[in-house]
């Protein structure tokens, strides 16, 4: 953590902010009694202070999944919540990318259908495996916004190791398609922000085309040092595997 690093905060509305840590985007949502921080980026700076500057309320930290660019600031807080299917990956990513973190840090489970009540504002948990086993989306119920982690992007979606699964991903997108009457916008962790719910159709068709070998992969500068990987551009997102 660098004391000189400055997060880029953008106010979405009166009670919502995005917090950028390089290309990774976290979100802060304010209720009347508590605040919800979704993901913690790379932990490049003093995220806890950045959040405290925006709200004096107690903060609940939730990770949409356990990729290293979503958990790097976790140790600055007292605890975090994620789906238990991410626990093993969480330990793996911490040991690989953040070996200097020595603080004992409790992680607690979030389950499909759980409701996070901030006081006057509630979020519902959807389990959407595929990008990772325990990836979740959070529905800001009253504000009709869906926070989708790395599963809902127009950017690069990694599907490139044993933690990822196209069949599960397609099932999860079909699940969210069935809930489209409950949200009007999608908050994204990378790439364009926000996205329309219509992106889900493109993600489903693109994932199917990748699975069926209908798109030719290319090696780009983004992955030139990662042997065997290619980028598959679907026109909606770019899948990496």
C-alpha positions in Angstrom: 0.0 0.0 0.0 1.4 3.4 -1.0 0.5 6.4 1.1 0.8 8.6 -2.0 -1.6 6.6 -4.1 -4.9 8.4 -4.8 -8.0 6.5 -5.7 -10.3 8.1 -8.3 -13.8 8.5 -6.9 -16.8 9.3 -9.0 -20.2 10.0 -7.6 -22.9 8.0 -9.4 -25.8 9.5 -7.4 -26.4 10.9 -3.9 -25.7 7.6 -2.2 -23.4 5.7 -4.6 -19.8 6.0 -5.7 -17.3 4.2 -7.9 -13.7 3.9 -6.6 -11.1 3.2 -9.3 -7.8 1.5 -8.4 -6.2 1.5 -11.8 -8.3 -0.6 -14.2 -10.3 -2.2 -11.3 -13.5 -0.5 -10.1 -15.0 -0.9 -6.6 -18.3 0.6 -5.5 -19.6 2.2 -2.3 -23.3 2.3 -1.5 -24.8 4.2 1.4 -27.9 3.4 3.4 -29.3 5.1 6.5 -27.5 2.8 8.9 -24.6 1.1 7.1 -22.5 1.3 3.9 -21.6 -1.4 1.5 -18.2 -1.6 -0.2 -18.2 -4.0 -3.2 -14.6 -5.2 -3.8 -11.4 -3.6 -2.8 -9.2 -3.5 -5.9 -5.5 -4.0 -5.7 -5.1 -2.3 -2.3 -2.8 0.3 -3.9 -3.6 3.0 -1.4 -5.4 3.7 1.8 -8.8 2.5 0.7 -10.2 2.5 4.3 -9.5 6.3 4.6 -11.0 6.9 1.1 -14.2 5.2 2.1 -14.2 7.0 5.5 -13.9 10.3 3.7 -17.1 9.5 1.9 -19.2 8.1 4.8 -18.9 7.9 8.6 -21.2 4.8 8.6 -20.0 1.3 9.4 -18.9 -0.5 6.3 -19.7 -4.0 5.1 -17.1 -5.3 2.6 -18.4 -7.8 0.0 -16.2 -9.4 -2.7 -18.0 -10.3 -6.0 -15.2 -13.0 -6.4 -11.7 -13.6 -5.3 -9.5 -12.6 -8.2 -6.5 -10.6 -7.0 -7.7 -7.3 -8.4 -10.8 -7.5 -6.3 -9.4 -8.4 -2.9 -6.1 -6.4 -2.6 -7.5 -4.0 0.0 -9.4 -6.5 2.1 -6.9 -6.5 4.9 -7.5 -2.8 5.6 -11.0 -3.8 6.9 -12.1 -6.0 9.8 -13.9 -8.7 7.7 -15.2 -9.5 4.3 -18.1 -11.5 2.9 -18.1 -13.7 -0.2 -19.6 -16.9 -1.5 -17.9 -19.9 0.2 -17.1 -21.4 -3.2 -14.5 -18.6 -3.4 -12.8 -19.4 -0.1 -10.1 -21.7 -1.7 -9.4 -19.3 -4.5 -9.2 -16.4 -2.0 -6.5 -18.2 0.0 -4.7 -19.0 -3.3 -4.8 -15.4 -4.6 -3.7 -13.9 -1.3 -0.6 -16.2 -1.1 0.3 -15.6 -4.7 -0.2 -11.9 -5.0 -0.1 -10.5 -1.5 2.3 -12.7 0.5 3.3 -9.8 2.7 -0.1 -9.5 4.3 0.2 -11.0 7.7 -3.0 -9.8 9.4 -5.5 -12.6 10.4 -8.5 -11.7 8.3 -11.9 -13.3 8.9 -14.1 -14.1 5.8 -17.7 -15.0 6.1 -20.2 -16.6 3.7 -22.8 -15.0 1.5 -25.4 -17.2 0.0 -27.8 -17.1 -2.9 -30.8 -15.1 -1.9 -29.2 -13.4 1.1 -30.3 -9.8 1.6 -27.8 -7.1 2.7 -29.8 -4.4 4.5 -28.1 -1.0 4.8 -31.2 0.7 6.3 -33.6 2.0 3.6 -31.6 0.2 1.0 -31.2 -3.5 0.3 -29.1 -5.7 -1.9 -30.0 -9.3 -3.0 -27.3 -11.8 -3.7 -27.3 -13.9 -6.9 -24.8 -16.7 -7.4 -23.5 -16.6 -11.0 -20.6 -19.2 -11.3 -18.6 -19.4 -14.5 -15.9 -16.7 -14.3 -15.2 -18.2 -11.0 -17.0 -20.9 -8.9 -18.5 -18.4 -6.4 -18.9 -15.3 -8.5 -21.9 -13.3 -7.3 -24.0 -10.4 -8.6 -25.7 -7.9 -6.2 -29.0 -6.4 -7.0 -29.6 -2.9 -5.6 -33.3 -3.6 -5.3 -34.9 -0.2 -5.0 -32.4 1.5 -7.4 -32.7 -1.3 -10.0 -29.0 -1.6 -10.5 -27.0 -4.9 -10.8 -23.4 -5.0 -9.7 -21.9 -7.8 -11.8 -18.2 -8.1 -10.9 -16.2 -9.5 -13.8 -19.0 -11.6 -15.3 -20.8 -8.7 -17.0 -18.3 -6.7 -19.0 -17.7 -5.3 -22.5 -14.0 -5.8 -21.7 -11.8 -8.9 -21.3 -13.4 -11.7 -19.3 -10.9 -14.4 -18.1 -12.0 -18.0 -18.7 -8.5 -19.4 -18.7 -7.8 -21.7 -15.8 -9.3 -24.5 -13.8 -11.4 -22.1 -11.8 -13.4 -21.0 -14.9 -16.2 -22.8 -16.8 -18.1 -21.8 -19.9 -21.1 -24.0 -19.3 -21.6 -22.6 -15.8 -21.1 -19.1 -17.2 -23.8 -19.5 -19.9 -26.2 -20.9 -17.3 -25.5 -17.9 -15.1 -26.1 -15.4 -17.9 -29.4 -17.2 -18.7 -30.3 -16.9 -15.1 -29.7 -13.1 -15.1 -31.6 -12.8 -18.4 -34.6 -14.2 -16.6 -34.3 -11.4 -14.0 -33.9 -8.5 -16.4 -37.3 -7.0 -15.3 -35.7 -6.2 -12.0 -32.8 -4.0 -13.1 -32.3 -1.1 -15.6 -28.5 -0.8 -15.5 -25.3 -2.9 -14.8 -22.4 -1.6 -12.8 -19.1 -3.1 -14.2 -15.8 -3.7 -12.5 -13.8 -3.0 -15.7 -14.4 -1.5 -19.1 -17.4 0.7 -20.0 -19.6 1.9 -17.2 -22.5 1.5 -16.9 -23.9 -1.1 -19.3 -27.4 -1.8 -20.4 -29.1 -5.1 -19.5 -29.2 -5.9 -23.2 -25.5 -6.8 -23.0 -26.5 -10.1 -21.4 -27.8 -11.4 -24.8 -24.5 -10.7 -26.4 -22.6 -12.4 -23.6 -24.6 -15.5 -23.9 -24.3 -15.7 -27.7 -20.6 -14.9 -27.6 -19.8 -17.5 -24.9 -21.7 -20.1 -27.0 -19.7 -19.2 -30.1 -16.4 -19.5 -28.2 -17.4 -22.8 -26.7 -18.4 -24.1 -30.2 -15.1 -22.9 -31.7 -16.8 -20.4 -34.0 -14.4 -17.5 -33.2 -10.7 -17.4 -34.0 -8.5 -16.4 -31.1 -5.6 -14.0 -31.4 -2.6 -13.2 -29.3 -2.5 -9.5 -28.2 -0.1 -7.4 -26.2 -2.4 -7.9 -23.3 -1.4 -11.6 -23.1 1.8 -11.8 -25.1 3.7 -13.2 -22.1 1.1 -15.8 -21.2 1.9 -18.8 -23.3 -1.1 -20.6 -24.8 -3.7 -17.9 -24.2 -5.7 -16.1 -26.8 -8.3 -13.4 -26.9 -11.6 -14.2 -28.6 -13.5 -11.0 -29.6 -17.3 -11.7 -29.7 -18.3 -8.1 -30.5 -19.8 -7.7 -27.0 -16.9 -8.8 -24.8 -13.5 -10.4 -25.3 -13.1 -13.9 -23.7 -9.6 -14.9 -22.7 -8.7 -18.6 -22.6 
